[in-house]
Amino acid sequence: MYKLINEDNTLVKDYPSPEIYKTMSDEERKNIFRFKEEIEKMTVAKGLGRVSVIISYDGSYREKEFIIKHSNGFSKEHYEKEIEKIDKHMMIFSKKNNLYDFYLDSYILLRD
């Protein structure tokens, strides 16, 4: 797993993140930021914080993890309930915006 995008939307500069980012198509890069932005509309409004992006590989297949950091004093249970709501919203958002395949390769996760 490699962190690719920080919470503040900056790219991670540590190797190999820049090299991984260079291998992505413009469309994939755009979709990552679009997905992150849509998730943050809800996480920021609900006080859950901003999102970072991690890329992991399942064989040669690239999966995207949108990480919400457990840091704002809410219980893990609260975060988990909110993540379920966010995931449902993202499924609908993805279907409406022709991003459903992208959604299927993406995960919204809570990390300490």
The first five atom37 places (N, CA, C, CB, O) and aatype in JSON, in Angstrom:
{
  "aatype": [12, 18, 11, 10, 9, 2, 6, 3, 2, 16, 10, 19, 11, 3, 18, 14, 15, 14, 6, 9, 18, 11, 16, 12, 15, 3, 6, 6, 1, 11, 2, 9, 13, 1, 13, 11, 6, 6, 9, 6, 11, 12, 16, 19, 0, 11, 7, 10, 7, 1, 19, 15, 19, 9, 9, 15, 18, 3, 7, 15, 18, 1, 6, 11, 6, 13, 9, 9, 11, 8, 15, 2, 7, 13, 15, 11, 6, 8, 18, 6, 11, 6, 9, 6, 11, 9, 3, 11, 8, 12, 12, 9, 13, 15, 11, 11, 2, 2, 10, 18, 3, 13, 18, 10, 3, 15, 18, 9, 10, 10, 1, 3],
  "atom_mask": [
    [1, 1, 1, 1, 1],
    [1, 1, 1, 1, 1],
    [1, 1, 1, 1, 1],
    [1, 1, 1, 1, 1],
    [1, 1, 1, 1, 1],
    [1, 1, 1, 1, 1],
    [1, 1, 1, 1, 1],
    [1, 1, 1, 1, 1],
    [1, 1, 1, 1, 1],
    [1, 1, 1, 1, 1],
    [1, 1, 1, 1, 1],
    [1, 1, 1, 1, 1],
    [1, 1, 1, 1, 1],
    [1, 1, 1, 1, 1],
    [1, 1, 1, 1, 1],
    [1, 1, 1, 1, 1],
    [1, 1, 1, 1, 1],
    [1, 1, 1, 1, 1],
    [1, 1, 1, 1, 1],
    [1, 1, 1, 1, 1],
    [1, 1, 1, 1, 1],
    [1, 1, 1, 1, 1],
    [1, 1, 1, 1, 1],
    [1, 1, 1, 1, 1],
    [1, 1, 1, 1, 1],
    [1, 1, 1, 1, 1],
    [1, 1, 1, 1, 1],
    [1, 1, 1, 1, 1],
    [1, 1, 1, 1, 1],
    [1, 1, 1, 1, 1],
    [1, 1, 1, 1, 1],
    [1, 1, 1, 1, 1],
    [1, 1, 1, 1, 1],
    [1, 1, 1, 1, 1],
    [1, 1, 1, 1, 1],
    [1, 1, 1, 1, 1],
    [1, 1, 1, 1, 1],
    [1, 1, 1, 1, 1],
    [1, 1, 1, 1, 1],
    [1, 1, 1, 1, 1],
    [1, 1, 1, 1, 1],
    [1, 1, 1, 1, 1],
    [1, 1, 1, 1, 1],
    [1, 1, 1, 1, 1],
    [1, 1, 1, 1, 1],
    [1, 1, 1, 1, 1],
    [1, 1, 1, 0, 1],
    [1, 1, 1, 1, 1],
    [1, 1, 1, 0, 1],
    [1, 1, 1, 1, 1],
    [1, 1, 1, 1, 1],
    [1, 1, 1, 1, 1],
    [1, 1, 1, 1, 1],
    [1, 1, 1, 1, 1],
    [1, 1, 1, 1, 1],
    [1, 1, 1, 1, 1],
    [1, 1, 1, 1, 1],
    [1, 1, 1, 1, 1],
    [1, 1, 1, 0, 1],
    [1, 1, 1, 1, 1],
    [1, 1, 1, 1, 1],
    [1, 1, 1, 1, 1],
    [1, 1, 1, 1, 1],
    [1, 1, 1, 1, 1],
    [1, 1, 1, 1, 1],
    [1, 1, 1, 1, 1],
    [1, 1, 1, 1, 1],
    [1, 1, 1, 1, 1],
    [1, 1, 1, 1, 1],
    [1, 1, 1, 1, 1],
    [1, 1, 1, 1, 1],
    [1, 1, 1, 1, 1],
    [1, 1, 1, 0, 1],
    [1, 1, 1, 1, 1],
    [1, 1, 1, 1, 1],
    [1, 1, 1, 1, 1],
    [1, 1, 1, 1, 1],
    [1, 1, 1, 1, 1],
    [1, 1, 1, 1, 1],
    [1, 1, 1, 1, 1],
    [1, 1, 1, 1, 1],
    [1, 1, 1, 1, 1],
    [1, 1, 1, 1, 1],
    [1, 1, 1, 1, 1],
    [1, 1, 1, 1, 1],
    [1, 1, 1, 1, 1],
    [1, 1, 1, 1, 1],
    [1, 1, 1, 1, 1],
    [1, 1, 1, 1, 1],
    [1, 1, 1, 1, 1],
    [1, 1, 1, 1, 1],
    [1, 1, 1, 1, 1],
    [1, 1, 1, 1, 1],
    [1, 1, 1, 1, 1],
    [1, 1, 1, 1, 1],
    [1, 1, 1, 1, 1],
    [1, 1, 1, 1, 1],
    [1, 1, 1, 1, 1],
    [1, 1, 1, 1, 1],
    [1, 1, 1, 1, 1],
    [1, 1, 1, 1, 1],
    [1, 1, 1, 1, 1],
    [1, 1, 1, 1, 1],
    [1, 1, 1, 1, 1],
    [1, 1, 1, 1, 1],
    [1, 1, 1, 1, 1],
    [1, 1, 1, 1, 1],
    [1, 1, 1, 1, 1],
    [1, 1, 1, 1, 1],
    [1, 1, 1, 1, 1],
    [1, 1, 1, 1, 1],
    [1, 1, 1, 1, 1]
  ],
  "atom_positions": [
    [[0.85, -1.17, 0.0], [0.0, 0.0, 0.0], [0.9, 1.24, 0.0], [-0.97, 0.0, 1.23], [1.91, 1.3, 0.7]],
    [[0.5, 2.21, -0.79], [1.28, 3.44, -0.9], [0.35, 4.63, -0.8], [2.07, 3.47, -2.23], [-0.61, 4.75, -1.56]],
    [[0.63, 5.51, 0.13], [-0.15, 6.73, 0.22], [0.18, 7.58, -0.99], [0.13, 7.5, 1.56], [1.35, 7.79, -1.31]],
    [[-0.84, 8.06, -1.65], [-0.66, 8.79, -2.89], [-1.02, 10.27, -2.74], [-1.48, 8.17, -3.98], [-0.33, 11.15, -3.25]],
    [[-2.13, 10.54, -2.02], [-2.62, 11.91, -1.87], [-2.89, 12.18, -0.4], [-3.91, 12.13, -2.73], [-3.57, 11.41, 0.27]],
    [[-2.35, 13.28, 0.08], [-2.55, 13.69, 1.47], [-3.94, 14.29, 1.66], [-1.47, 14.7, 1.89], [-4.65, 14.56, 0.69]],
    [[-4.3, 14.5, 2.92], [-5.59, 15.08, 3.25], [-5.79, 16.46, 2.63], [-5.74, 15.18, 4.75], [-6.91, 16.84, 2.3]],
    [[-4.71, 17.2, 2.45], [-4.81, 18.56, 1.9], [-4.73, 18.59, 0.37], [-3.72, 19.44, 2.49], [-4.51, 19.65, -0.22]],
    [[-4.89, 17.43, -0.26], [-4.88, 17.27, -1.72], [-3.49, 17.38, -2.35], [-5.77, 18.3, -2.35], [-3.39, 17.41, -3.58]],
    [[-2.43, 17.45, -1.56], [-1.1, 17.44, -2.13], [-0.68, 16.01, -2.42], [-0.08, 18.12, -1.17], [-1.12, 15.06, -1.76]],
    [[0.15, 15.87, -3.42], [0.68, 14.55, -3.77], [1.8, 14.19, -2.81], [1.17, 14.52, -5.23], [2.6, 15.04, -2.43]],
    [[1.85, 12.93, -2.44], [2.94, 12.44, -1.59], [4.2, 12.45, -2.43], [2.63, 11.0, -1.03], [4.2, 12.02, -3.58]],
    [[5.29, 12.95, -1.85], [6.54, 13.09, -2.6], [7.48, 11.91, -2.39], [7.23, 14.36, -2.21], [8.44, 11.76, -3.15]],
    [[7.23, 11.08, -1.38], [8.12, 9.95, -1.09], [7.98, 8.86, -2.15], [7.82, 9.38, 0.29], [6.88, 8.52, -2.58]],
    [[9.12, 8.33, -2.55], [9.13, 7.21, -3.5], [8.4, 6.03, -2.9], [10.57, 6.83, -3.89], [8.58, 5.79, -1.7]],
    [[7.61, 5.28, -3.63], [7.39, 5.31, -5.08], [6.13, 6.05, -5.5], [7.33, 3.9, -5.61], [5.7, 5.94, -6.65]],
    [[5.52, 6.79, -4.59], [4.24, 7.44, -4.89], [4.25, 8.29, -6.16], [3.83, 8.31, -3.73], [3.33, 8.18, -6.97]],
    [[5.27, 9.15, -6.37], [5.26, 9.94, -7.62], [5.33, 9.06, -8.86], [6.42, 10.92, -7.62], [4.72, 9.37, -9.89]],
    [[6.07, 7.97, -8.77], [6.18, 7.07, -9.93], [4.86, 6.37, -10.21], [7.29, 6.03, -9.68], [4.48, 6.19, -11.37]],
    [[4.16, 5.97, -9.16], [2.84, 5.34, -9.33], [1.87, 6.34, -9.96], [2.28, 4.83, -7.96], [1.13, 6.0, -10.88]],
    [[1.89, 7.57, -9.46], [0.99, 8.6, -9.97], [1.23, 8.83, -11.47], [1.18, 9.92, -9.19], [0.28, 9.02, -12.22]],
    [[2.49, 8.82, -11.89], [2.83, 9.03, -13.3], [2.26, 7.93, -14.19], [4.34, 9.1, -13.47], [2.0, 8.17, -15.37]],
    [[2.07, 6.72, -13.66], [1.57, 5.61, -14.47], [0.06, 5.66, -14.67], [1.96, 4.29, -13.82], [-0.49, 4.91, -15.48]],
    [[-0.62, 6.53, -13.96], [-2.08, 6.62, -14.06], [-2.47, 7.47, -15.26], [-2.69, 7.2, -12.77], [-1.78, 8.42, -15.64]],
    [[-3.59, 7.11, -15.84], [-4.13, 7.93, -16.93], [-4.68, 9.23, -16.36], [-5.24, 7.15, -17.72], [-4.96, 9.34, -15.17]],
    [[-4.82, 10.22, -17.23], [-5.41, 11.49, -16.79], [-6.81, 11.26, -16.24], [-5.45, 12.49, -17.96], [-7.21, 11.9, -15.27]],
    [[-7.55, 10.36, -16.87], [-8.91, 10.07, -16.42], [-8.9, 9.46, -15.02], [-9.61, 9.11, -17.41], [-9.73, 9.84, -14.18]],
    [[-7.99, 8.54, -14.75], [-7.93, 7.92, -13.43], [-7.56, 8.95, -12.37], [-6.91, 6.76, -13.43], [-8.13, 8.96, -11.28]],
    [[-6.61, 9.81, -12.68], [-6.23, 10.88, -11.73], [-7.43, 11.78, -11.45], [-5.05, 11.72, -12.29], [-7.72, 12.11, -10.3]],
    [[-8.12, 12.18, -12.51], [-9.29, 13.05, -12.36], [-10.36, 12.37, -11.51], [-9.87, 13.43, -13.75], [-10.97, 13.01, -10.65]],
    [[-10.59, 11.09, -11.75], [-11.61, 10.37, -11.01], [-11.25, 10.23, -9.54], [-11.83, 9.0, -11.62], [-12.13, 10.29, -8.68]],
    [[-9.99, 10.04, -9.23], [-9.56, 9.95, -7.83], [-9.9, 11.25, -7.1], [-8.05, 9.66, -7.74], [-10.47, 11.22, -6.02]],
    [[-9.53, 12.38, -7.69], [-9.81, 13.66, -7.05], [-11.31, 13.95, -6.99], [-9.09, 14.79, -7.79], [-11.8, 14.53, -6.01]],
    [[-12.02, 13.56, -8.02], [-13.47, 13.77, -8.03], [-14.15, 12.95, -6.93], [-14.05, 13.4, -9.41], [-15.04, 13.45, -6.24]],
    [[-13.73, 11.72, -6.79], [-14.27, 10.82, -5.77], [-13.92, 11.35, -4.38], [-13.73, 9.38, -5.97], [-14.77, 11.41, -3.49]],
    [[-12.67, 11.74, -4.19], [-12.2, 12.28, -2.91], [-12.99, 13.53, -2.55], [-10.69, 12.6, -2.97], [-13.42, 13.69, -1.4]],
    [[-13.18, 14.41, -3.51], [-13.92, 15.65, -3.27], [-15.37, 15.36, -2.84], [-13.91, 16.53, -4.53], [-15.88, 16.01, -1.93]],
    [[-16.0, 14.41, -3.49], [-17.4, 14.07, -3.16], [-17.49, 13.46, -1.76], [-17.98, 13.08, -4.21], [-18.41, 13.78, -1.01]],
    [[-16.55, 12.6, -1.41], [-16.54, 12.03, -0.06], [-16.35, 13.13, 0.98], [-15.42, 10.96, 0.08], [-17.02, 13.14, 2.01]],
    [[-15.44, 14.05, 0.7], [-15.14, 15.13, 1.66], [-16.3, 16.09, 1.85], [-13.93, 15.89, 1.22], [-16.39, 16.74, 2.89]],
    [[-17.17, 16.2, 0.87], [-18.36, 17.04, 1.06], [-19.12, 16.56, 2.29], [-19.27, 17.02, -0.19], [-19.69, 17.37, 3.03]],
    [[-19.14, 15.26, 2.5], [-19.86, 14.7, 3.64], [-18.98, 14.63, 4.88], [-20.39, 13.31, 3.3], [-19.44, 14.96, 5.98]],
    [[-17.74, 14.2, 4.74], [-16.91, 14.04, 5.94], [-16.61, 15.37, 6.62], [-15.6, 13.34, 5.58], [-16.63, 15.47, 7.84]],
    [[-16.35, 16.38, 5.83], [-16.05, 17.7, 6.42], [-17.31, 18.27, 7.06], [-15.5, 18.67, 5.34], [-17.25, 18.81, 8.16]],
    [[-18.44, 18.17, 6.37], [-19.7, 18.7, 6.91], [-20.1, 18.01, 8.21], [-20.83, 18.54, 5.88], [-20.71, 18.64, 9.08]],
    [[-19.76, 16.74, 8.36], [-20.13, 15.99, 9.56], [-19.03, 16.0, 10.62], [-20.45, 14.56, 9.18], [-19.16, 15.33, 11.65]],
    [[-17.96, 16.75, 10.39], [-16.88, 16.84, 11.36], [-15.99, 15.62, 11.44], [0.0, 0.0, 0.0], [-15.3, 15.42, 12.43]],
    [[-15.99, 14.8, 10.39], [-15.17, 13.59, 10.39], [-13.78, 13.81, 9.83], [-15.86, 12.51, 9.6], [-12.92, 12.93, 9.93]],
    [[-13.55, 14.96, 9.25], [-12.22, 15.27, 8.74], [-12.09, 15.06, 7.24], [0.0, 0.0, 0.0], [-13.06, 14.73, 6.55]],
    [[-10.87, 15.25, 6.78], [-10.56, 15.14, 5.36], [-10.07, 13.74, 5.03], [-9.51, 16.18, 4.95], [-9.86, 12.92, 5.93]],
    [[-9.91, 13.47, 3.76], [-9.62, 12.13, 3.26], [-8.25, 12.1, 2.59], [-10.72, 11.68, 2.28], [-7.87, 13.03, 1.89]],
    [[-7.52, 11.01, 2.81], [-6.3, 10.76, 2.05], [-6.54, 9.56, 1.15], [-5.08, 10.51, 3.01], [-7.52, 8.84, 1.33]],
    [[-5.66, 9.36, 0.18], [-5.83, 8.29, -0.79], [-4.61, 7.38, -0.77], [-6.07, 8.85, -2.2], [-3.47, 7.84, -0.83]],
    [[-4.87, 6.09, -0.68], [-3.83, 5.07, -0.71], [-4.11, 4.17, -1.9], [-3.78, 4.26, 0.62], [-5.26, 3.83, -2.19]],
    [[-3.06, 3.79, -2.58], [-3.16, 2.85, -3.7], [-2.58, 1.52, -3.23], [-2.41, 3.39, -4.98], [-1.5, 1.48, -2.64]],
    [[-3.28, 0.46, -3.51], [-2.74, -0.87, -3.22], [-2.94, -1.74, -4.46], [-3.44, -1.51, -1.96], [-3.75, -1.43, -5.33]],
    [[-2.19, -2.8, -4.5], [-2.25, -3.68, -5.66], [-2.74, -5.05, -5.26], [-0.87, -3.79, -6.33], [-2.29, -5.63, -4.27]],
    [[-3.67, -5.56, -6.04], [-4.14, -6.94, -5.91], [-3.63, -7.62, -7.18], [-5.74, -7.05, -5.75], [-4.3, -7.62, -8.21]],
    [[-2.44, -8.19, -7.1], [-1.77, -8.66, -8.31], [-1.34, -7.44, -9.08], [0.0, 0.0, 0.0], [-0.64, -6.58, -8.53]],
    [[-1.73, -7.33, -10.32], [-1.38, -6.15, -11.11], [-2.53, -5.14, -11.13], [-1.02, -6.56, -12.55], [-2.46, -4.12, -11.81]],
    [[-3.58, -5.44, -10.38], [-4.78, -4.61, -10.35], [-4.66, -3.55, -9.27], [-6.02, -5.48, -10.12], [-4.32, -3.86, -8.13]],
    [[-4.95, -2.3, -9.61], [-4.82, -1.18, -8.69], [-6.14, -0.9, -7.99], [-4.34, 0.08, -9.45], [-7.17, -0.71, -8.64]],
    [[-6.12, -0.88, -6.65], [-7.29, -0.54, -5.86], [-7.04, 0.8, -5.17], [-7.61, -1.66, -4.82], [-5.92, 1.11, -4.77]],
    [[-8.1, 1.58, -5.03], [-8.01, 2.88, -4.38], [-8.67, 2.81, -3.01], [-8.66, 3.98, -5.24], [-9.79, 2.32, -2.87]],
    [[-7.98, 3.31, -2.01], [-8.52, 3.37, -0.66], [-8.62, 4.83, -0.25], [-7.63, 2.56, 0.35], [-7.63, 5.56, -0.26]],
    [[-9.82, 5.24, 0.09], [-10.07, 6.6, 0.55], [-10.17, 6.51, 2.07], [-11.39, 7.22, -0.09], [-11.1, 5.92, 2.61]],
    [[-9.19, 7.09, 2.74], [-8.98, 6.88, 4.17], [-9.48, 8.07, 4.98], [-7.51, 6.62, 4.46], [-9.1, 9.21, 4.74]],
    [[-10.34, 7.76, 5.93], [-10.8, 8.74, 6.92], [-10.05, 8.41, 8.2], [-12.37, 8.7, 7.12], [-10.08, 7.28, 8.67]],
    [[-9.39, 9.4, 8.75], [-8.58, 9.2, 9.95], [-9.45, 9.3, 11.2], [-7.43, 10.22, 10.01], [-10.2, 10.26, 11.37]],
    [[-9.35, 8.31, 12.08], [-10.09, 8.31, 13.34], [-9.37, 9.25, 14.3], [-10.21, 6.86, 13.95], [-8.44, 8.85, 15.0]],
    [[-9.81, 10.51, 14.33], [-9.06, 11.48, 15.13], [-9.9, 12.6, 15.72], [-8.0, 12.07, 14.3], [-9.35, 13.47, 16.4]],
    [[-11.18, 12.62, 15.5], [-11.97, 13.77, 15.93], [-12.84, 13.52, 17.15], [-12.83, 14.21, 14.82], [-13.8, 14.25, 17.38]],
    [[-12.51, 12.51, 17.93], [-13.22, 12.28, 19.17], [-14.5, 11.47, 19.06], [0.0, 0.0, 0.0], [-15.09, 11.13, 20.08]],
    [[-14.93, 11.15, 17.86], [-16.1, 10.3, 17.69], [-15.71, 8.85, 17.95], [-16.72, 10.47, 16.28], [-14.55, 8.48, 17.78]],
    [[-16.67, 8.04, 18.34], [-16.39, 6.62, 18.54], [-16.2, 5.95, 17.18], [-17.55, 5.93, 19.33], [-16.64, 6.45, 16.14]],
    [[-15.52, 4.82, 17.21], [-15.35, 4.06, 15.96], [-16.7, 3.65, 15.4], [-14.46, 2.81, 16.2], [-16.89, 3.62, 14.18]],
    [[-17.64, 3.33, 16.27], [-18.97, 2.94, 15.83], [-19.65, 4.08, 15.06], [-19.83, 2.53, 17.03], [-20.3, 3.84, 14.04]],
    [[-19.48, 5.32, 15.55], [-20.04, 6.47, 14.87], [-19.43, 6.6, 13.47], [-19.79, 7.76, 15.7], [-20.15, 6.78, 12.49]],
    [[-18.11, 6.5, 13.39], [-17.44, 6.57, 12.09], [-17.95, 5.47, 11.17], [-15.92, 6.45, 12.26], [-18.24, 5.73, 10.0]],
    [[-18.05, 4.27, 11.68], [-18.48, 3.14, 10.85], [-19.89, 3.36, 10.29], [-18.44, 1.84, 11.65], [-20.15, 3.05, 9.13]],
    [[-20.8, 3.89, 11.12], [-22.15, 4.19, 10.64], [-22.12, 5.26, 9.56], [-23.05, 4.64, 11.81], [-22.82, 5.16, 8.55]],
    [[-21.3, 6.27, 9.78], [-21.19, 7.35, 8.79], [-20.56, 6.83, 7.49], [-20.37, 8.53, 9.36], [-20.97, 7.22, 6.4]],
    [[-19.56, 5.97, 7.61], [-18.93, 5.41, 6.42], [-19.93, 4.58, 5.61], [-17.72, 4.55, 6.8], [-19.89, 4.61, 4.38]],
    [[-20.81, 3.87, 6.28], [-21.86, 3.12, 5.57], [-22.74, 4.07, 4.76], [-22.73, 2.32, 6.57], [-23.07, 3.8, 3.61]],
    [[-23.12, 5.2, 5.37], [-23.94, 6.2, 4.67], [-23.17, 6.79, 3.49], [-24.37, 7.32, 5.64], [-23.72, 6.97, 2.41]],
    [[-21.89, 7.09, 3.72], [-21.06, 7.66, 2.66], [-20.92, 6.66, 1.51], [-19.66, 8.05, 3.21], [-21.01, 7.04, 0.34]],
    [[-20.71, 5.4, 1.85], [-20.56, 4.37, 0.82], [-21.83, 4.27, -0.03], [-20.23, 3.01, 1.46], [-21.74, 4.16, -1.26]],
    [[-22.99, 4.3, 0.59], [-24.25, 4.25, -0.16], [-24.38, 5.47, -1.07], [-25.47, 4.18, 0.82], [-24.77, 5.35, -2.23]],
    [[-24.03, 6.63, -0.53], [-24.08, 7.85, -1.34], [-23.12, 7.74, -2.53], [-23.72, 9.09, -0.48], [-23.47, 8.13, -3.65]],
    [[-21.92, 7.22, -2.29], [-20.93, 7.13, -3.36], [-21.35, 6.14, -4.44], [-19.58, 6.73, -2.78], [-21.03, 6.33, -5.61]],
    [[-22.06, 5.1, -4.06], [-22.57, 4.15, -5.06], [-23.56, 4.87, -5.98], [-23.24, 2.93, -4.37], [-23.49, 4.73, -7.2]],
    [[-24.47, 5.63, -5.4], [-25.45, 6.38, -6.19], [-24.75, 7.44, -7.04], [-26.5, 7.04, -5.26], [-25.03, 7.57, -8.24]],
    [[-23.84, 8.19, -6.43], [-23.07, 9.21, -7.14], [-22.33, 8.58, -8.32], [-22.07, 9.9, -6.18], [-22.31, 9.14, -9.42]],
    [[-21.72, 7.44, -8.09], [-20.94, 6.77, -9.13], [-21.81, 6.32, -10.29], [-20.21, 5.58, -8.55], [-21.43, 6.46, -11.45]],
    [[-22.96, 5.78, -9.98], [-23.87, 5.34, -11.04], [-24.34, 6.53, -11.88], [-25.09, 4.6, -10.45], [-24.43, 6.44, -13.1]],
    [[-24.63, 7.65, -11.22], [-25.11, 8.84, -11.93], [-24.02, 9.48, -12.78], [-25.63, 9.86, -10.93], [-24.31, 10.13, -13.78]],
    [[-22.76, 9.29, -12.39], [-21.65, 9.98, -13.05], [-20.74, 9.05, -13.85], [-20.83, 10.71, -12.03], [-19.59, 9.38, -14.14]],
    [[-21.27, 7.9, -14.2], [-20.53, 6.92, -15.01], [-19.17, 6.55, -14.38], [-20.31, 7.48, -16.43], [-18.17, 6.42, -15.07]],
    [[-19.18, 6.4, -13.05], [-17.98, 6.02, -12.31], [-18.17, 4.71, -11.55], [-17.59, 7.12, -11.33], [-17.41, 4.42, -10.62]],
    [[-19.15, 3.93, -11.93], [-19.46, 2.73, -11.15], [-18.32, 1.72, -11.14], [-20.71, 2.07, -11.7], [-18.04, 1.12, -10.1]],
    [[-17.64, 1.53, -12.26], [-16.48, 0.62, -12.27], [-15.39, 1.14, -11.34], [-15.92, 0.46, -13.71], [-14.74, 0.36, -10.64]],
    [[-15.19, 2.46, -11.33], [-14.23, 3.07, -10.42], [-14.63, 2.8, -8.97], [-14.11, 4.6, -10.68], [-13.8, 2.45, -8.14]],
    [[-15.9, 2.97, -8.68], [-16.44, 2.72, -7.34], [-16.17, 1.27, -6.9], [-17.96, 3.0, -7.31], [-15.81, 1.02, -5.75]],
    [[-16.35, 0.33, -7.81], [-16.16, -1.08, -7.48], [-14.71, -1.4, -7.09], [-16.57, -1.96, -8.65], [-14.46, -2.38, -6.38]],
    [[-13.77, -0.58, -7.54], [-12.35, -0.78, -7.21], [-11.88, 0.16, -6.12], [-11.49, -0.59, -8.45], [-10.68, 0.35, -5.93]],
    [[-12.82, 0.75, -5.4], [-12.49, 1.73, -4.37], [-13.09, 1.32, -3.03], [-13.0, 3.13, -4.78], [-14.12, 0.66, -2.96]],
    [[-12.41, 1.73, -1.97], [-12.85, 1.44, -0.62], [-12.78, 2.7, 0.22], [-12.01, 0.33, 0.01], [-11.86, 3.5, 0.09]],
    [[-13.76, 2.86, 1.08], [-13.76, 3.97, 2.03], [-13.51, 3.33, 3.39], [-15.13, 4.82, 1.98], [-14.33, 2.54, 3.87]],
    [[-12.39, 3.69, 4.02], [-11.95, 3.01, 5.22], [-11.62, 3.96, 6.34], [-10.77, 2.16, 4.93], [-11.31, 5.13, 6.1]],
    [[-11.7, 3.47, 7.56], [-11.32, 4.2, 8.75], [-9.97, 3.7, 9.23], [-12.39, 4.06, 9.87], [-9.76, 2.49, 9.32]],
    [[-9.05, 4.62, 9.52], [-7.74, 4.23, 10.04], [-7.41, 5.07, 11.27], [-6.65, 4.39, 8.96], [-7.79, 6.23, 11.37]],
    [[-6.68, 4.46, 12.18], [-6.19, 5.22, 13.36], [-4.99, 6.05, 12.99], [-5.83, 4.27, 14.52], [-4.44, 6.75, 13.84]]
  ]
}
